[in-house]
């Protein structure tokens, strides 16, 4: 059952070198800012990190990359990070690029106890190399396996002391599947409320998936591409 | 010859009332500017938003509201929000009617290459492979020739492909070209562009039947 903890430092107890971590977020939207900083400060290294993107220089997973804590990155798109590119080209960093929908479904499968599934994405491309191919009703599909992790770090807008989570806007993204796919899932929330204050019908992630929860602090919530319309 | 907005405007003519549409980054995004008034077209953003609206007004931008290009956006009335797994379930499940995306190369059997150039930093395929493997109708928006002056409509793709036999129609600055079982077929010319110019700019065989109409923009 969920433990309410004070802060990110307390929440990350038990992390160690060479573990596999999941980090929620799409770009910099919905990333667990407090936990990323705590993992960076902890100095653990040799990590395999599963995240749709790899942060930017100087923010998000960019902190872990700068410290060279990541050995392998599993993502769908890593385009906005010069340090990532440098480490990849120099061979310091391994990367496994996965179609975004396949990544999302592999995470969902991990949390749902489905070891593998067939998907059309990547058939006939280099993504298919070494994978079982099967035809269903005239269309070709690839066998893809689940993803699970030692720790999953997710970020929600609101959470309660029972571990239930509600996301805001498009900051939901990969967080719900990762919450279910982590052996230990740590949720950081902008607003932590007593159990009973959230409408049970509005919960996105039920508390059963969350082992530790805390209210985060000092959210920067950076915007990568500020696109606005002028008034009038 | 069309500019980027012209290509987007021509693609907007492919939209039909009631469609759910996913627009890729670049020229495809511009298609949203040309949805005819009164037509109900709902835009799907694969990071988890159905019913994407315009950019927010200055001062109303919000880090929790972005599109798949990480740009700040708003939602229209009737929009819904969901996880990435749900988002790609609706894509793979065939619920999105039309995908418009850019490409580096398209082959005459409908293969598309748009994610990787050997020798250059690979950024990743994002959602492109899922989209091209699943959408019912795929339109490519791209330049007919690349910056080196080489045709992007080829007998076979030279670059690593994103998906096989999936592109149905291509709209470029020069032409509308369909992918048919017999290969590329010229459908329309851009204003002021000759059939000869289009044939010369197409590395693959291009089927030209009868009079080719000019696009009505």
Interface residues (C-beta under 8 A of the other chain):
Chain A: X26 X27 X28 X29 X30 X52 X75 X76 X77 X78 X79 X85 X88 X89 X97 X99 X100 X101 X102 X103 X104 X105 X107 X108 X119 X120 X121 X122 X123 X124 X125 X126 X127 X157 X167 X168 X169 X170 X171 X172 X173 X174 X175 X176 X177 X204 X221 X222 X223 X224 X225 X226 X227 X228 X229 X230 X231
Chain B: X45 X46 X47 X48 X49 X54 X55 X56 X57 X58 X59 X60 X61 X62 X63 X64 X65 X66 X67 X69 X70 X71 X72 X73 X81 X82 X83 X84 X85 X87 X88 X89 X91 X92 X111 X121 X122 X123 X124 X125 X126 X127 X128 X129 X130 X133 X134 X160 X161 X162 X163 X164
